[in-house]
């Protein structure tokens, strides 16, 4: 289903509303508050994937039932670290299928033998940590927290909109931009050192805290043949 049509599809037959807060292929930013309000109005659970949003988009997840996020994208952490936030009343309905010692109420008492007494918090859904991934995640998260998500959001969207302007596209509210380009432009981007990804037949560029206007100019020049 197209992400833009999801809100209209929620009705009394809906049990779960699951969606990406930011669409990977297009950069579309879903109307979080409207979707969670509609889900709650029909008694449906909301499950939100924030992997393409957390790290640049300010998120109010207070009305989300389950929010999950892979940390290797905009949170700039090593692959293997991930987060989940679960409302307590929803957690009570979910059975942890991979529970081990780290999911125990006192994990130091959960090393050997049954019974496994699960943590009362959302840690009951944790699995044994990938230690080195989390060691790498700490400084990345600290850097984002120091910069501030509001400031990062302003910076990222401004760069993305400058890029859109250079391509004669209207502004947007997303840090992710997709554009149809020919093979020659793709090669020019690669030659200019611009790392891109092809998604759903379009080239995707994502602007983050480590990018500058110089990067925007380089990308626009490579695609259009003219400087920004």
N, C-alpha and C positions, 0 to 999 in steps of 0.2 A: 504494500500500500504506500503511495506517495506520502511523505511526512506531512505535507501541507494539508492532506485530507483527513488526518487522524482525528482531529477534534470533532468533525462532523460525523465520524463513524461510531462514537461512543454513545451507547444507549442502554436500555434495560437488559439487553442480552449480553452485555460486556462483563466479563469476570476479571480480566487483567488488562491494564493499559501499559504496555511496555514500549519504550521508545528511547532513541538517542537524543540527548539534550541538544547536541550539535551534530548534524548529519555529516558523516565523513566524506561522502562523495560530492556534496554540493556546498557545504558550509552553512546550510539552513539552520537557524536557531529556533528551536521549538518553543512555543508559548507555554512555559512551564506552569505558571500559575493557573492558566485557563485549563490545561490538560488535567492537572491534579484536582482542580475544583470539579470538573466534569466527572472524573473517575469517582470521587467521593460522593457526588450527588447520586450516582447509580450504584453505589456500594461495591465498586470495583477497586482492586488493588493497583497501585501505581508502582511501576518498576522503571527506574531511569538509569540509563548508561551515560555517565558524565565523562567518559574517557576523552572525548574531543572538546570538552568544555572546562573541566577543572584545571586551573592553572592560568587561565586568561579571562574567563567569564565569571563575574560575581554570581554566586548561586545561593538562593534562599531555598533550602531543602526541607523547611519545617513541615510542609504538607506532603512530602514524598514518603511513601511507605518503605521502599527499598531503593537505595542509591548505590550504584557500583561504579568503580573507576579503575581502569588500568593506569598505573603510574608512569609508564615509560613514554607517554606522549607529552602533553603540555606540562606535566609535573616534572619532566626532565629526569626522572629516576631510572635506574637500570631495569631492564625487562625482568619480571619475576616478582616485583612489588605491586600490590593492588590494595584497594580499600573498599569497604562496604559500610553503609550506615543503614540500620534497620530499626523501624519503630518498634518499641517493646511489645505492643499487642500483636504485631505481625510476626515478630521473632517467636512468640509462643506458638504460632501455627506452623512453623517451619521445622522440619526434622534435619539436623546436621547429618549429612551422609558421609563425611570424611573426617569425623571427629577423632582426634587423637589426644595425646598428652597435653598439647598446647591449648586444647579447648576445655581443659579441666578447670574447675573453680580454683583449685590450688594446683598449678601444673607441676610443681615440685613433688606433689603427692600423687601424681598421675602417671609416673613412669612405669610402674610394674603392676600388672594384674587388674582385674575388675574389683568393684564396679567403677565405671567412669562417671564421675559427678560433674556434669557440664557447668561451665561458668554461667551465672545468671545474666551476664551482659552479652553483647553481640560477639564477644570473644569466643563463645561456644561454636561459632562458625569458622574460626581460624584453623589453619593447618600449620604444621611445623614450618617456621619461617625459613626462607631462602636467605640465610644470614648476610652474605656479601651484598645481595641486592638491597637490603635494608640499610646496610652501612653506607652504600652509595646514595640512597634516597635521602638520608638526613641532610647533607649539605645542600642538595637541590631544593628541598622543601624550605630550608632556612633562608635560602636566597630569595625564593618567591615571597615568603612571608615578610622579609625585610623590605623588598621592593613594594609590596602591597598589591593585591589583586586589582583593586580599583585603578591604580596607576598603570598596571600592566595592561588592563583592558583598554584603557584610553590610548596607550602607546600602540598596541597591536592593531586595533581597529583603525587608527589613524594611518598606519602604514598600509594596511589592506585597502583602505579607501583611496589613498594616494596612488596605489597601483591600479585600482579600478579607473580612476580619473585618467591615468596615462593610457588606458585602453578604451577610453570613451564609454565606460560603463557607469551606471548610477551608483551612488554610495550604498552601503549596506551596514548591518549591525554585526557582521561576522569578521573574525580574523582569518577565515579560510576563504580563498578565492579560487574559482575554477574557470577555465577559459578554453575554448576550442582553438587549437593551433595546428598548423601543418607540420610535416616532418622537418622542414627546414628550420622553423622556429624552435622546434624541440632540440635540434642539433645546436643551434646558436645558444640556447639556454645552457646546454651542457658545456659548450666551449667557453662560455662566460663564467663557468663555475657555479651556476645556479642549480641546486639540487631540487628536482621536482618529482612528482608522482602522477601517473596517469590513472584516473579513477573514472569509471563509467564513460570512457571515451573522451575525457577532458583532462587537461593538465591542471593539477592542483598545487597551489602555493599557499603556505601557512606562515604568517608573520608573527614572530614572538619577541620576547624581551631581548634576545641577542641580535635582532635585526635592526638595521638603520635605514634612513632614507637613501643612502648610497646603494643598499641592496635593492631597494625598490627601483631606483634609476637603472641599475644594471639589468634587472629582469625586464623592465619595460623596453629598454633599448634592444635587448636580445629578441624580444617578440615582435616589436614594431619596426625596428631599424632606425628609430629616432629617439633622442634622449628625452627624459621627462621634463 
